[in-house]
Amino acid sequence: MAKGFMEKRNDPKWLATTAGLQSTWGASLWILGFIFAILGIIADATGTLGLTMMAWFMLAIVFHLAGLSYWLGWALAVHLKSKEAKKE
């Protein structure tokens, strides 16, 4: 079962079709990262958001780094689509 799963994931055509999904997840995580950064600024100014300022900024960093992996997947998918288009 695992062998078939990995064969599907290594197929360039399957990876090229996931570009839209990859960019959606990447954008969502980046937006959440910016929201957490803004909440960190608000928490520093008011001190009433439940978490400390540094905790909000650490959440922002984690979400930006998590979104980076999706953006790299999107870039790879676009690259594979362009290589496929050049073949035709």
N, C-alpha and C positions, 0 to 999 in steps of 0.2 A: 504494500500500500504506500509506504513512504517513497519507494522508488518511482512510482507513477506520479506522485505529488511533485517530486523534485524535477522530473522530466518535463512536466507541464510548466513549471516556473522557469526552467532554463530555455524554453522555447522563445526565440526572439519575437515571433508573431504575437504570442500571448502578452509578452511584456510591452510591446508597442501599443496594444489595445488598451492598456491600463493608464495611459497618460492623463486622461480626464479625471480619473479617480485619484491618482497620485497628486495632481495639482489641487484638487478639492481638499484633500486631507492636509496637504502642506499649508494651504492658505488658512484653513481653519485653525491649525495649531499656531501659526504665526499671529493671527488675530488674537487668539487667546493669550499669547505671550505679551502682546501689547496691552491688552486689558489688565493683565496682572501687573505689568509695570506701572500703569496708571493708578491701579489700586495701591501699589506700594508708595507712590507719591502722596496719595490721599491719606494713607495710613500714617505716613511720617508727619503730615501736617496736622491731622486730627488725633491720631492715636486711638481710634475707636473702632477699628475694623476687625478686631479679633486676633489677627496675626501681626507680627512685627513687620516693619518696613523691609528688613532683610529677607524674611520668609517670602514676601510677595515678589521681591526681585529674584530670589532663587527659583521660584515657580516660573517666572518669566523666562529665565535662562533655560530651564529644563524644557519648557514648551518650545522655545525657539530651536534648541538643539534637536528635539524630536521632529519638528517640522522640517529641519534640514535634510533628514534622511528621505522624506517624501519628495522634496524638491530635487534631490539627486536622482531618485527613481524616475521622476517626471523628465528630467534632462536626458536620462538614458533612453527612455521610451521615445522621446522626440528624435533623438539621434538615430535610433533603430528604424523609426518610420521614414526618416529622410534617406537612410541607406536603402530601404526597401523601395522607395519611390525612384531612386536613381537606377535601380536594376530594371525597372519596367520601362 
